[in-house]
Amino acid sequence: NFLGYERTDGKVGIRNHVLITAYGSCSSETARIIANQVQGATNIINQNGCAQVRGDLKITMDILSGLAANPNVYGTV
């Protein structure tokens, strides 16, 4: 038996995390504190975001979007 989670888009994951992440480093500590208080939640510390130039910001947002789309992530805040 497969003990994973089937997503509505057909993907499957073996974990069911809620991802709490911040747009920039200024709010990453707040995201970490919230994730520690929610069972099943995890966070990703983003050291970028604040005062990034357009090209760098796009890379950061692409990475955060890719992490949020991971099949082991149930939802993202």
Distance bins in CASP14 RR format, pairs under 12 A and 6 or more apart:
PFRMAT RR
TARGET T0000
AUTHOR 0000-0000-0000
RMODE 2
METHOD distances of the structure
MODEL  1
2 12 1 0 0 1 0 0 0 0 0 0 0
2 13 0 0 0 0 1 0 0 0 0 0 0
2 14 0 0 0 0 1 0 0 0 0 0 0
3 12 0 0 0 0 0 1 0 0 0 0 0
3 13 0 0 0 0 0 1 0 0 0 0 0
3 14 1 0 0 1 0 0 0 0 0 0 0
3 15 0 0 0 0 0 1 0 0 0 0 0
3 16 0 0 0 0 0 1 0 0 0 0 0
4 11 0 0 0 0 0 1 0 0 0 0 0
4 12 1 0 0 1 0 0 0 0 0 0 0
4 13 1 0 1 0 0 0 0 0 0 0 0
4 14 1 0 1 0 0 0 0 0 0 0 0
4 15 0 0 0 0 1 0 0 0 0 0 0
4 16 1 0 0 1 0 0 0 0 0 0 0
4 71 0 0 0 0 1 0 0 0 0 0 0
4 72 0 0 0 0 1 0 0 0 0 0 0
4 74 0 0 0 0 0 1 0 0 0 0 0
5 11 0 0 0 0 1 0 0 0 0 0 0
5 12 1 0 0 1 0 0 0 0 0 0 0
5 13 1 0 1 0 0 0 0 0 0 0 0
5 14 1 0 0 1 0 0 0 0 0 0 0
5 15 1 0 0 1 0 0 0 0 0 0 0
5 16 1 0 1 0 0 0 0 0 0 0 0
5 17 0 0 0 0 0 1 0 0 0 0 0
5 70 0 0 0 0 0 1 0 0 0 0 0
5 71 0 0 0 0 1 0 0 0 0 0 0
5 72 0 0 0 0 1 0 0 0 0 0 0
5 73 0 0 0 0 0 1 0 0 0 0 0
5 74 1 0 0 1 0 0 0 0 0 0 0
5 75 0 0 0 0 0 1 0 0 0 0 0
6 12 1 0 1 0 0 0 0 0 0 0 0
6 13 1 0 0 1 0 0 0 0 0 0 0
6 14 0 0 0 0 0 1 0 0 0 0 0
6 16 0 0 0 0 0 1 0 0 0 0 0
6 71 0 0 0 0 1 0 0 0 0 0 0
6 74 0 0 0 0 0 1 0 0 0 0 0
7 13 1 0 0 1 0 0 0 0 0 0 0
7 14 0 0 0 0 0 1 0 0 0 0 0
7 15 0 0 0 0 0 1 0 0 0 0 0
7 16 0 0 0 0 0 1 0 0 0 0 0
7 69 0 0 0 0 0 1 0 0 0 0 0
7 70 0 0 0 0 0 1 0 0 0 0 0
7 71 1 0 0 1 0 0 0 0 0 0 0
7 72 0 0 0 0 1 0 0 0 0 0 0
7 73 0 0 0 0 1 0 0 0 0 0 0
7 74 0 0 0 0 1 0 0 0 0 0 0
7 75 0 0 0 0 0 1 0 0 0 0 0
8 71 0 0 0 0 0 1 0 0 0 0 0
8 74 0 0 0 0 0 1 0 0 0 0 0
8 75 0 0 0 0 0 1 0 0 0 0 0
9 69 0 0 0 0 1 0 0 0 0 0 0
9 71 0 0 0 0 1 0 0 0 0 0 0
10 71 0 0 0 0 1 0 0 0 0 0 0
11 69 0 0 0 0 1 0 0 0 0 0 0
11 70 0 0 0 0 1 0 0 0 0 0 0
11 71 1 0 1 0 0 0 0 0 0 0 0
11 72 0 0 0 0 1 0 0 0 0 0 0
11 73 0 0 0 0 0 1 0 0 0 0 0
11 74 0 0 0 0 0 1 0 0 0 0 0
12 70 0 0 0 0 0 1 0 0 0 0 0
12 71 1 0 0 1 0 0 0 0 0 0 0
12 72 0 0 0 0 1 0 0 0 0 0 0
13 69 0 0 0 0 0 1 0 0 0 0 0
13 70 0 0 0 0 1 0 0 0 0 0 0
13 71 1 0 1 0 0 0 0 0 0 0 0
13 72 1 0 1 0 0 0 0 0 0 0 0
13 73 0 0 0 0 1 0 0 0 0 0 0
13 74 0 0 0 0 1 0 0 0 0 0 0
14 70 0 0 0 0 0 1 0 0 0 0 0
14 71 0 0 0 0 1 0 0 0 0 0 0
14 72 1 0 0 1 0 0 0 0 0 0 0
14 73 0 0 0 0 0 1 0 0 0 0 0
14 74 0 0 0 0 0 1 0 0 0 0 0
15 40 0 0 0 0 1 0 0 0 0 0 0
15 41 0 0 0 0 0 1 0 0 0 0 0
15 42 0 0 0 0 1 0 0 0 0 0 0
15 70 0 0 0 0 1 0 0 0 0 0 0
15 71 0 0 0 0 1 0 0 0 0 0 0
15 72 1 0 1 0 0 0 0 0 0 0 0
15 73 0 0 0 0 1 0 0 0 0 0 0
15 74 0 0 0 0 1 0 0 0 0 0 0
15 75 0 0 0 0 0 1 0 0 0 0 0
16 39 0 0 0 0 0 1 0 0 0 0 0
16 40 1 0 0 1 0 0 0 0 0 0 0
16 41 0 0 0 0 0 1 0 0 0 0 0
16 42 0 0 0 0 0 1 0 0 0 0 0
16 70 0 0 0 0 0 1 0 0 0 0 0
16 71 0 0 0 0 0 1 0 0 0 0 0
16 72 1 0 0 1 0 0 0 0 0 0 0
16 73 0 0 0 0 1 0 0 0 0 0 0
16 74 1 0 1 0 0 0 0 0 0 0 0
16 75 0 0 0 0 1 0 0 0 0 0 0
17 35 0 0 0 0 1 0 0 0 0 0 0
17 38 0 0 0 0 0 1 0 0 0 0 0
17 39 0 0 0 0 0 1 0 0 0 0 0
17 40 1 0 0 1 0 0 0 0 0 0 0
17 41 1 0 0 1 0 0 0 0 0 0 0
17 42 1 0 1 0 0 0 0 0 0 0 0
17 43 0 0 0 0 1 0 0 0 0 0 0
17 44 0 0 0 0 0 1 0 0 0 0 0
17 67 0 0 0 0 0 1 0 0 0 0 0
17 68 0 0 0 0 0 1 0 0 0 0 0
17 70 0 0 0 0 1 0 0 0 0 0 0
17 71 0 0 0 0 0 1 0 0 0 0 0
17 72 1 0 1 0 0 0 0 0 0 0 0
17 73 1 0 1 0 0 0 0 0 0 0 0
17 74 1 0 0 1 0 0 0 0 0 0 0
17 75 1 0 0 1 0 0 0 0 0 0 0
17 76 0 0 0 0 1 0 0 0 0 0 0
17 77 0 0 0 0 0 1 0 0 0 0 0
18 31 0 0 0 0 0 1 0 0 0 0 0
18 34 0 0 0 0 0 1 0 0 0 0 0
18 35 0 0 0 0 1 0 0 0 0 0 0
18 37 0 0 0 0 0 1 0 0 0 0 0
18 38 1 0 0 1 0 0 0 0 0 0 0
18 39 0 0 0 0 1 0 0 0 0 0 0
18 40 1 0 0 1 0 0 0 0 0 0 0
18 41 1 0 1 0 0 0 0 0 0 0 0
18 42 1 0 0 1 0 0 0 0 0 0 0
18 43 0 0 0 0 1 0 0 0 0 0 0
18 44 0 0 0 0 0 1 0 0 0 0 0
18 68 0 0 0 0 0 1 0 0 0 0 0
18 72 0 0 0 0 0 1 0 0 0 0 0
18 73 1 0 0 1 0 0 0 0 0 0 0
18 74 1 0 1 0 0 0 0 0 0 0 0
18 75 1 0 1 0 0 0 0 0 0 0 0
18 76 1 0 0 1 0 0 0 0 0 0 0
18 77 1 0 0 1 0 0 0 0 0 0 0
19 31 0 0 0 0 1 0 0 0 0 0 0
19 34 0 0 0 0 0 1 0 0 0 0 0
19 35 0 0 0 0 1 0 0 0 0 0 0
19 38 0 0 0 0 0 1 0 0 0 0 0
19 40 0 0 0 0 0 1 0 0 0 0 0
19 41 1 0 0 1 0 0 0 0 0 0 0
19 42 1 0 0 1 0 0 0 0 0 0 0
19 43 1 0 0 1 0 0 0 0 0 0 0
19 44 1 0 0 1 0 0 0 0 0 0 0
19 45 0 0 0 0 0 1 0 0 0 0 0
19 46 0 0 0 0 0 1 0 0 0 0 0
19 64 0 0 0 0 1 0 0 0 0 0 0
19 65 0 0 0 0 0 1 0 0 0 0 0
19 66 0 0 0 0 0 1 0 0 0 0 0
19 67 1 0 0 1 0 0 0 0 0 0 0
19 68 1 0 1 0 0 0 0 0 0 0 0
19 69 0 0 0 0 0 1 0 0 0 0 0
19 70 1 0 0 1 0 0 0 0 0 0 0
19 71 0 0 0 0 0 1 0 0 0 0 0
19 72 0 0 0 0 1 0 0 0 0 0 0
19 73 1 0 1 0 0 0 0 0 0 0 0
19 74 0 0 0 0 1 0 0 0 0 0 0
19 75 1 0 0 1 0 0 0 0 0 0 0
19 76 1 0 1 0 0 0 0 0 0 0 0
19 77 1 0 0 1 0 0 0 0 0 0 0
20 27 0 0 0 0 0 1 0 0 0 0 0
20 28 0 0 0 0 0 1 0 0 0 0 0
20 29 0 0 0 0 0 1 0 0 0 0 0
20 30 0 0 0 0 1 0 0 0 0 0 0
20 31 1 0 1 0 0 0 0 0 0 0 0
20 32 0 0 0 0 1 0 0 0 0 0 0
20 33 0 0 0 0 1 0 0 0 0 0 0
20 34 1 0 1 0 0 0 0 0 0 0 0
20 35 1 0 1 0 0 0 0 0 0 0 0
20 36 0 0 0 0 1 0 0 0 0 0 0
20 37 0 0 0 0 1 0 0 0 0 0 0
20 38 1 0 0 1 0 0 0 0 0 0 0
20 40 0 0 0 0 0 1 0 0 0 0 0
20 41 1 0 1 0 0 0 0 0 0 0 0
20 42 1 0 0 1 0 0 0 0 0 0 0
20 43 1 0 1 0 0 0 0 0 0 0 0
20 44 0 0 0 0 1 0 0 0 0 0 0
20 45 0 0 0 0 0 1 0 0 0 0 0
20 46 0 0 0 0 0 1 0 0 0 0 0
20 64 0 0 0 0 0 1 0 0 0 0 0
20 67 0 0 0 0 0 1 0 0 0 0 0
20 68 0 0 0 0 0 1 0 0 0 0 0
20 73 0 0 0 0 0 1 0 0 0 0 0
20 74 0 0 0 0 0 1 0 0 0 0 0
20 75 0 0 0 0 1 0 0 0 0 0 0
20 76 1 0 0 1 0 0 0 0 0 0 0
20 77 1 0 1 0 0 0 0 0 0 0 0
21 27 0 0 0 0 1 0 0 0 0 0 0
21 28 0 0 0 0 1 0 0 0 0 0 0
21 30 0 0 0 0 0 1 0 0 0 0 0
21 31 1 0 1 0 0 0 0 0 0 0 0
21 32 0 0 0 0 1 0 0 0 0 0 0
21 34 0 0 0 0 0 1 0 0 0 0 0
21 35 0 0 0 0 1 0 0 0 0 0 0
21 41 0 0 0 0 0 1 0 0 0 0 0
21 42 0 0 0 0 1 0 0 0 0 0 0
21 43 1 0 0 1 0 0 0 0 0 0 0
21 44 1 0 1 0 0 0 0 0 0 0 0
21 45 0 0 0 0 1 0 0 0 0 0 0
21 46 1 0 0 1 0 0 0 0 0 0 0
21 47 0 0 0 0 0 1 0 0 0 0 0
21 48 0 0 0 0 0 1 0 0 0 0 0
21 49 0 0 0 0 0 1 0 0 0 0 0
21 60 0 0 0 0 0 1 0 0 0 0 0
21 61 0 0 0 0 0 1 0 0 0 0 0
21 63 0 0 0 0 0 1 0 0 0 0 0
21 64 1 0 0 1 0 0 0 0 0 0 0
21 65 0 0 0 0 0 1 0 0 0 0 0
21 66 0 0 0 0 0 1 0 0 0 0 0
21 67 1 0 0 1 0 0 0 0 0 0 0
21 68 1 0 0 1 0 0 0 0 0 0 0
21 70 0 0 0 0 0 1 0 0 0 0 0
21 73 0 0 0 0 1 0 0 0 0 0 0
21 75 0 0 0 0 0 1 0 0 0 0 0
21 76 1 0 0 1 0 0 0 0 0 0 0
21 77 1 0 0 1 0 0 0 0 0 0 0
22 28 1 0 1 0 0 0 0 0 0 0 0
22 29 0 0 0 0 1 0 0 0 0 0 0
22 30 1 0 0 1 0 0 0 0 0 0 0
22 31 1 0 1 0 0 0 0 0 0 0 0
22 32 0 0 0 0 1 0 0 0 0 0 0
22 33 0 0 0 0 0 1 0 0 0 0 0
22 34 0 0 0 0 1 0 0 0 0 0 0
22 35 0 0 0 0 0 1 0 0 0 0 0
22 43 1 0 0 1 0 0 0 0 0 0 0
22 44 0 0 0 0 1 0 0 0 0 0 0
22 45 1 0 0 1 0 0 0 0 0 0 0
22 46 1 0 1 0 0 0 0 0 0 0 0
22 47 0 0 0 0 1 0 0 0 0 0 0
22 48 0 0 0 0 0 1 0 0 0 0 0
22 49 0 0 0 0 1 0 0 0 0 0 0
22 50 0 0 0 0 1 0 0 0 0 0 0
22 60 0 0 0 0 0 1 0 0 0 0 0
22 64 0 0 0 0 1 0 0 0 0 0 0
22 76 0 0 0 0 0 1 0 0 0 0 0
22 77 0 0 0 0 1 0 0 0 0 0 0
23 30 0 0 0 0 0 1 0 0 0 0 0
23 31 0 0 0 0 1 0 0 0 0 0 0
23 44 0 0 0 0 0 1 0 0 0 0 0
23 46 1 0 0 1 0 0 0 0 0 0 0
23 47 0 0 0 0 0 1 0 0 0 0 0
23 48 0 0 0 0 1 0 0 0 0 0 0
23 49 1 0 0 1 0 0 0 0 0 0 0
23 50 0 0 0 0 1 0 0 0 0 0 0
23 51 0 0 0 0 0 1 0 0 0 0 0
23 52 0 0 0 0 0 1 0 0 0 0 0
23 57 0 0 0 0 1 0 0 0 0 0 0
23 60 0 0 0 0 1 0 0 0 0 0 0
23 61 0 0 0 0 1 0 0 0 0 0 0
23 63 0 0 0 0 0 1 0 0 0 0 0
23 64 1 0 0 1 0 0 0 0 0 0 0
23 65 0 0 0 0 0 1 0 0 0 0 0
23 76 0 0 0 0 0 1 0 0 0 0 0
23 77 0 0 0 0 0 1 0 0 0 0 0
24 30 0 0 0 0 0 1 0 0 0 0 0
24 31 0 0 0 0 1 0 0 0 0 0 0
24 44 0 0 0 0 0 1 0 0 0 0 0
24 45 0 0 0 0 1 0 0 0 0 0 0
24 46 1 0 1 0 0 0 0 0 0 0 0
24 47 1 0 0 1 0 0 0 0 0 0 0
24 48 1 0 0 1 0 0 0 0 0 0 0
24 49 1 0 1 0 0 0 0 0 0 0 0
24 50 1 0 1 0 0 0 0 0 0 0 0
24 51 0 0 0 0 1 0 0 0 0 0 0
24 52 0 0 0 0 1 0 0 0 0 0 0
24 57 0 0 0 0 0 1 0 0 0 0 0
24 60 0 0 0 0 1 0 0 0 0 0 0
24 61 0 0 0 0 0 1 0 0 0 0 0
24 64 0 0 0 0 1 0 0 0 0 0 0
25 31 0 0 0 0 0 1 0 0 0 0 0
25 32 0 0 0 0 0 1 0 0 0 0 0
25 44 0 0 0 0 0 1 0 0 0 0 0
25 45 1 0 0 1 0 0 0 0 0 0 0
25 46 1 0 0 1 0 0 0 0 0 0 0
25 47 1 0 1 0 0 0 0 0 0 0 0
25 48 1 0 0 1 0 0 0 0 0 0 0
25 49 1 0 0 1 0 0 0 0 0 0 0
25 50 1 0 1 0 0 0 0 0 0 0 0
25 51 0 0 0 0 1 0 0 0 0 0 0
25 52 0 0 0 0 0 1 0 0 0 0 0
25 60 0 0 0 0 0 1 0 0 0 0 0
26 45 0 0 0 0 0 1 0 0 0 0 0
26 46 0 0 0 0 1 0 0 0 0 0 0
26 47 0 0 0 0 0 1 0 0 0 0 0
26 48 0 0 0 0 0 1 0 0 0 0 0
26 49 0 0 0 0 1 0 0 0 0 0 0
26 50 1 0 1 0 0 0 0 0 0 0 0
26 51 0 0 0 0 1 0 0 0 0 0 0
27 33 0 0 0 0 0 1 0 0 0 0 0
27 34 0 0 0 0 1 0 0 0 0 0 0
27 43 0 0 0 0 0 1 0 0 0 0 0
27 45 0 0 0 0 0 1 0 0 0 0 0
27 46 0 0 0 0 1 0 0 0 0 0 0
27 47 0 0 0 0 0 1 0 0 0 0 0
27 49 0 0 0 0 1 0 0 0 0 0 0
27 50 0 0 0 0 1 0 0 0 0 0 0
27 77 0 0 0 0 0 1 0 0 0 0 0
28 34 0 0 0 0 0 1 0 0 0 0 0
28 35 0 0 0 0 0 1 0 0 0 0 0
28 43 1 0 0 1 0 0 0 0 0 0 0
28 44 0 0 0 0 1 0 0 0 0 0 0
28 45 1 0 1 0 0 0 0 0 0 0 0
28 46 1 0 1 0 0 0 0 0 0 0 0
28 47 1 0 0 1 0 0 0 0 0 0 0
28 48 0 0 0 0 1 0 0 0 0 0 0
28 49 0 0 0 0 1 0 0 0 0 0 0
28 50 0 0 0 0 1 0 0 0 0 0 0
28 64 0 0 0 0 0 1 0 0 0 0 0
29 35 0 0 0 0 0 1 0 0 0 0 0
29 36 0 0 0 0 0 1 0 0 0 0 0
29 43 0 0 0 0 1 0 0 0 0 0 0
29 45 0 0 0 0 1 0 0 0 0 0 0
29 46 0 0 0 0 0 1 0 0 0 0 0
29 47 0 0 0 0 0 1 0 0 0 0 0
30 36 0 0 0 0 0 1 0 0 0 0 0
30 37 0 0 0 0 0 1 0 0 0 0 0
30 43 0 0 0 0 1 0 0 0 0 0 0
30 45 0 0 0 0 0 1 0 0 0 0 0
30 46 0 0 0 0 0 1 0 0 0 0 0
30 77 0 0 0 0 0 1 0 0 0 0 0
31 37 0 0 0 0 0 1 0 0 0 0 0
31 38 0 0 0 0 0 1 0 0 0 0 0
31 41 0 0 0 0 1 0 0 0 0 0 0
31 42 0 0 0 0 0 1 0 0 0 0 0
31 43 1 0 1 0 0 0 0 0 0 0 0
31 44 0 0 0 0 1 0 0 0 0 0 0
31 45 1 0 0 1 0 0 0 0 0 0 0
31 46 0 0 0 0 1 0 0 0 0 0 0
31 64 0 0 0 0 0 1 0 0 0 0 0
31 76 0 0 0 0 0 1 0 0 0 0 0
31 77 0 0 0 0 1 0 0 0 0 0 0
32 38 0 0 0 0 0 1 0 0 0 0 0
32 41 0 0 0 0 0 1 0 0 0 0 0
32 42 0 0 0 0 1 0 0 0 0 0 0
32 43 1 0 1 0 0 0 0 0 0 0 0
32 44 0 0 0 0 1 0 0 0 0 0 0
32 45 1 0 0 1 0 0 0 0 0 0 0
32 46 0 0 0 0 0 1 0 0 0 0 0
33 41 0 0 0 0 0 1 0 0 0 0 0
33 43 0 0 0 0 1 0 0 0 0 0 0
33 45 0 0 0 0 0 1 0 0 0 0 0
34 40 0 0 0 0 0 1 0 0 0 0 0
34 41 1 0 0 1 0 0 0 0 0 0 0
34 42 0 0 0 0 0 1 0 0 0 0 0
34 43 1 0 0 1 0 0 0 0 0 0 0
34 77 1 0 0 1 0 0 0 0 0 0 0
35 41 1 0 1 0 0 0 0 0 0 0 0
35 42 1 0 1 0 0 0 0 0 0 0 0
35 43 1 1 0 0 0 0 0 0 0 0 0
35 44 0 0 0 0 1 0 0 0 0 0 0
35 45 0 0 0 0 0 1 0 0 0 0 0
35 76 0 0 0 0 0 1 0 0 0 0 0
35 77 0 0 0 0 1 0 0 0 0 0 0
36 42 0 0 0 0 1 0 0 0 0 0 0
36 43 0 0 0 0 1 0 0 0 0 0 0
37 43 0 0 0 0 0 1 0 0 0 0 0
38 74 0 0 0 0 0 1 0 0 0 0 0
38 75 0 0 0 0 0 1 0 0 0 0 0
38 77 0 0 0 0 1 0 0 0 0 0 0
40 72 0 0 0 0 0 1 0 0 0 0 0
40 73 0 0 0 0 0 1 0 0 0 0 0
40 74 0 0 0 0 1 0 0 0 0 0 0
40 75 0 0 0 0 0 1 0 0 0 0 0
41 73 0 0 0 0 0 1 0 0 0 0 0
41 74 0 0 0 0 1 0 0 0 0 0 0
41 75 0 0 0 0 1 0 0 0 0 0 0
41 76 0 0 0 0 0 1 0 0 0 0 0
41 77 0 0 0 0 1 0 0 0 0 0 0
42 67 0 0 0 0 0 1 0 0 0 0 0
42 68 0 0 0 0 0 1 0 0 0 0 0
42 70 0 0 0 0 0 1 0 0 0 0 0
42 72 0 0 0 0 1 0 0 0 0 0 0
42 73 0 0 0 0 1 0 0 0 0 0 0
42 74 0 0 0 0 0 1 0 0 0 0 0
42 75 0 0 0 0 0 1 0 0 0 0 0
42 76 0 0 0 0 0 1 0 0 0 0 0
42 77 0 0 0 0 0 1 0 0 0 0 0
43 64 0 0 0 0 0 1 0 0 0 0 0
43 67 0 0 0 0 0 1 0 0 0 0 0
43 73 0 0 0 0 0 1 0 0 0 0 0
43 76 0 0 0 0 0 1 0 0 0 0 0
43 77 0 0 0 0 1 0 0 0 0 0 0
44 60 0 0 0 0 0 1 0 0 0 0 0
44 63 0 0 0 0 1 0 0 0 0 0 0
44 64 1 0 0 1 0 0 0 0 0 0 0
44 65 0 0 0 0 0 1 0 0 0 0 0
44 66 0 0 0 0 0 1 0 0 0 0 0
44 67 1 0 1 0 0 0 0 0 0 0 0
44 68 0 0 0 0 1 0 0 0 0 0 0
44 70 0 0 0 0 0 1 0 0 0 0 0
44 73 0 0 0 0 0 1 0 0 0 0 0
44 76 0 0 0 0 1 0 0 0 0 0 0
44 77 0 0 0 0 0 1 0 0 0 0 0
45 64 0 0 0 0 0 1 0 0 0 0 0
45 67 0 0 0 0 0 1 0 0 0 0 0
46 52 0 0 0 0 0 1 0 0 0 0 0
46 57 0 0 0 0 0 1 0 0 0 0 0
46 59 0 0 0 0 0 1 0 0 0 0 0
46 60 1 0 0 1 0 0 0 0 0 0 0
46 61 0 0 0 0 0 1 0 0 0 0 0
46 63 0 0 0 0 1 0 0 0 0 0 0
46 64 1 0 0 1 0 0 0 0 0 0 0
46 67 0 0 0 0 1 0 0 0 0 0 0
46 68 0 0 0 0 0 1 0 0 0 0 0
47 56 0 0 0 0 0 1 0 0 0 0 0
47 60 0 0 0 0 1 0 0 0 0 0 0
47 63 0 0 0 0 0 1 0 0 0 0 0
47 64 0 0 0 0 0 1 0 0 0 0 0
48 55 0 0 0 0 0 1 0 0 0 0 0
48 56 1 0 0 1 0 0 0 0 0 0 0
48 57 1 0 0 1 0 0 0 0 0 0 0
48 58 0 0 0 0 0 1 0 0 0 0 0
48 59 0 0 0 0 1 0 0 0 0 0 0
48 60 1 0 1 0 0 0 0 0 0 0 0
48 61 0 0 0 0 1 0 0 0 0 0 0
48 62 0 0 0 0 0 1 0 0 0 0 0
48 63 0 0 0 0 1 0 0 0 0 0 0
48 64 0 0 0 0 1 0 0 0 0 0 0
49 55 0 0 0 0 0 1 0 0 0 0 0
49 56 0 0 0 0 1 0 0 0 0 0 0
49 57 1 0 0 1 0 0 0 0 0 0 0
49 58 0 0 0 0 0 1 0 0 0 0 0
49 59 0 0 0 0 0 1 0 0 0 0 0
49 60 1 0 1 0 0 0 0 0 0 0 0
49 61 0 0 0 0 1 0 0 0 0 0 0
49 63 0 0 0 0 0 1 0 0 0 0 0
49 64 0 0 0 0 1 0 0 0 0 0 0
50 56 0 0 0 0 0 1 0 0 0 0 0
50 57 0 0 0 0 1 0 0 0 0 0 0
50 60 0 0 0 0 0 1 0 0 0 0 0
51 57 0 0 0 0 1 0 0 0 0 0 0
51 60 0 0 0 0 0 1 0 0 0 0 0
52 58 0 0 0 0 1 0 0 0 0 0 0
52 59 0 0 0 0 1 0 0 0 0 0 0
52 60 1 0 0 1 0 0 0 0 0 0 0
52 61 0 0 0 0 1 0 0 0 0 0 0
52 63 0 0 0 0 0 1 0 0 0 0 0
53 59 0 0 0 0 0 1 0 0 0 0 0
53 60 0 0 0 0 0 1 0 0 0 0 0
54 60 0 0 0 0 0 1 0 0 0 0 0
54 61 0 0 0 0 0 1 0 0 0 0 0
55 61 0 0 0 0 1 0 0 0 0 0 0
55 62 0 0 0 0 0 1 0 0 0 0 0
56 62 0 0 0 0 0 1 0 0 0 0 0
56 63 0 0 0 0 0 1 0 0 0 0 0
57 63 0 0 0 0 0 1 0 0 0 0 0
57 64 0 0 0 0 0 1 0 0 0 0 0
58 64 0 0 0 0 0 1 0 0 0 0 0
58 65 0 0 0 0 0 1 0 0 0 0 0
59 65 0 0 0 0 0 1 0 0 0 0 0
59 66 0 0 0 0 0 1 0 0 0 0 0
60 66 0 0 0 0 0 1 0 0 0 0 0
60 67 0 0 0 0 0 1 0 0 0 0 0
61 67 0 0 0 0 0 1 0 0 0 0 0
61 68 0 0 0 0 0 1 0 0 0 0 0
62 68 0 0 0 0 0 1 0 0 0 0 0
62 69 0 0 0 0 0 1 0 0 0 0 0
63 69 0 0 0 0 0 1 0 0 0 0 0
63 70 0 0 0 0 0 1 0 0 0 0 0
64 70 0 0 0 0 0 1 0 0 0 0 0
64 73 0 0 0 0 0 1 0 0 0 0 0
64 76 0 0 0 0 1 0 0 0 0 0 0
65 73 0 0 0 0 0 1 0 0 0 0 0
65 76 0 0 0 0 1 0 0 0 0 0 0
66 72 0 0 0 0 0 1 0 0 0 0 0
66 73 0 0 0 0 1 0 0 0 0 0 0
66 76 0 0 0 0 1 0 0 0 0 0 0
67 73 1 0 0 1 0 0 0 0 0 0 0
67 75 0 0 0 0 0 1 0 0 0 0 0
67 76 0 0 0 0 1 0 0 0 0 0 0
68 74 0 0 0 0 0 1 0 0 0 0 0
68 75 1 0 0 1 0 0 0 0 0 0 0
68 76 1 0 1 0 0 0 0 0 0 0 0
68 77 0 0 0 0 1 0 0 0 0 0 0
69 75 0 0 0 0 0 1 0 0 0 0 0
69 76 0 0 0 0 1 0 0 0 0 0 0
70 76 0 0 0 0 1 0 0 0 0 0 0
END
